[in-house]
C-alpha cells in the first residue's frame, strides 16, 4: 500500500523571550506573528490522535492517508480488522504521538505497567517490513506533545527535556533531575530563538510567566534555569 503524507511546515523566528510574534503555517493557513525571518525551521507536529472507550477500553485511533488505525493498549496497530504492525510497548500505552517519516513511522509514547511502573519510549518502525529501526528509552512520564524540528525530536517529560535524532534515535542532548519542590512537572512545547537558543517553559496554570529552562542547542549546555 502506497502511502502519501502531507506534513505541517512552520517557520519560527525570534530571539528575546519576550517576543510575542512568530510565523506559523497550520492547516495551510499562514498566521504572521513575527517580523524577523533570520530563522527557517521546519517544524512537524504529530498526527492527530483520538482517545476513546467507545469500542474497547482505552482504545486509541489515528489516521494515515484517510485510513483509520486502531491502537490497542498492548500496542497492536490495526487497520480494517487486520494487524498492520506492532509497537511492542513495555506496558499498556497511555499516550501516543505518531509522526510519518517517509515510509516509516516514529512513535513516541508513554506507558504504565500493572506493577505501577511508568515511562516513555520513542521508536521508529518501518511501515514496509514492520521492523523496528531504532528504540530509545526516555526519562520519565508526563510526556508532552513532542515536535520534530529540522530532523530532530524535541521532547519533555517530568523534570526532563531532550533532543534526539529522527535518523538514529540517539539523544543529541538530554537534561534531567529538574523535578524538585514541585517544579517542572510538565512543560509547554519549546520556543526557538536566534543564536541556537531553545527554551522550555513550565506548564503551570497557576503561574502565567512560569519557570523555564533555556538551552544553548548548538553547544549542548544549559544557559539558565528559572524557578
ChimeraX attribute file (.defattr): number of C-alpha atoms within 10 A of each C-alpha:
attribute: neighborCount
match mode: 1-to-1
recipient: residues
	/A:1	5
	/A:2	7
	/A:3	11
	/A:4	10
	/A:5	11
	/A:6	7
	/A:7	16
	/A:8	15
	/A:9	18
	/A:10	20
	/A:11	18
	/A:12	25
	/A:13	23
	/A:14	24
	/A:15	17
	/A:16	10
	/A:17	13
	/A:18	7
	/A:19	12
	/A:20	9
	/A:21	15
	/A:22	19
	/A:23	19
	/A:24	20
	/A:25	16
	/A:26	13
	/A:27	9
	/A:28	9
	/A:29	8
	/A:30	13
	/A:31	13
	/A:32	13
	/A:33	15
	/A:34	16
	/A:35	11
	/A:36	14
	/A:37	13
	/A:38	13
	/A:39	16
	/A:40	12
	/A:41	16
	/A:42	15
	/A:43	20
	/A:44	20
	/A:45	19
	/A:46	19
	/A:47	16
	/A:48	13
	/A:49	15
	/A:50	12
	/A:51	15
	/A:52	12
	/A:53	9
	/A:54	8
	/A:55	8
	/A:56	10
	/A:57	11
	/A:58	15
	/A:59	18
	/A:60	23
	/A:61	17
	/A:62	19
	/A:63	15
	/A:64	16
	/A:65	10
	/A:66	8
	/A:67	10
	/A:68	13
	/A:69	21
	/A:70	22
	/A:71	23
	/A:72	19
	/A:73	20
	/A:74	16
	/A:75	18
	/A:76	18
	/A:77	20
	/A:78	17
	/A:79	16
	/A:80	10
	/A:81	9
	/A:82	11
	/A:83	13
	/A:84	15
	/A:85	20
	/A:86	17
	/A:87	20
	/A:88	13
	/A:89	20
	/A:90	17
	/A:91	19
	/A:92	18
	/A:93	25
	/A:94	18
	/A:95	20
	/A:96	26
	/A:97	21
	/A:98	23
	/A:99	21
	/A:100	22
	/A:101	17
	/A:102	11
	/A:103	14
	/A:104	18
	/A:105	18
	/A:106	24
	/A:107	18
	/A:108	25
	/A:109	23
	/A:110	25
	/A:111	22
	/A:112	19
	/A:113	13
	/A:114	8
	/A:115	7
	/A:116	7
	/A:117	11
	/A:118	19
	/A:119	22
	/A:120	25
	/A:121	20
	/A:122	23
	/A:123	22
	/A:124	26
	/A:125	23
	/A:126	18
	/A:127	18
	/A:128	12
	/A:129	10
	/A:130	15
	/A:131	14
	/A:132	18
	/A:133	15
	/A:134	16
	/A:135	17
	/A:136	16
	/A:137	14
	/A:138	23
	/A:139	22
	/A:140	18
	/A:141	23
	/A:142	20
	/A:143	27
	/A:144	20
	/A:145	20
	/A:146	23
	/A:147	20
	/A:148	20
	/A:149	20
	/A:150	13
	/A:151	16
	/A:152	21
	/A:153	23
	/A:154	22
	/A:155	24
	/A:156	31
	/A:157	25
	/A:158	21
	/A:159	22
	/A:160	24
	/A:161	24
	/A:162	19
	/A:163	23
	/A:164	21
	/A:165	17
	/A:166	20
	/A:167	13
	/A:168	13
	/A:169	20
	/A:170	15
	/A:171	17
	/A:172	14
	/A:173	16
	/A:174	17
	/A:175	17
	/A:176	14
	/A:177	12
	/A:178	17
	/A:179	14
	/A:180	10
	/A:181	7
	/A:182	8
	/A:183	17
	/A:184	26
	/A:185	20
	/A:186	21
	/A:187	26
	/A:188	17
	/A:189	18
	/A:190	20
	/A:191	16
	/A:192	24
	/A:193	18
	/A:194	15
	/A:195	13
	/A:196	14
	/A:197	20
	/A:198	22
	/A:199	23
	/A:200	24
	/A:201	22
	/A:202	24
	/A:203	20
	/A:204	16
	/A:205	8
	/A:206	7
	/A:207	9
	/A:208	9
	/A:209	11
	/A:210	16
	/A:211	17
	/A:212	20
	/A:213	21
	/A:214	20
	/A:215	21
	/A:216	15
	/A:217	18
	/A:218	12
	/A:219	10
	/A:220	14
	/A:221	13
	/A:222	15
	/A:223	13
	/A:224	12
	/A:225	14
	/A:226	10
	/A:227	13
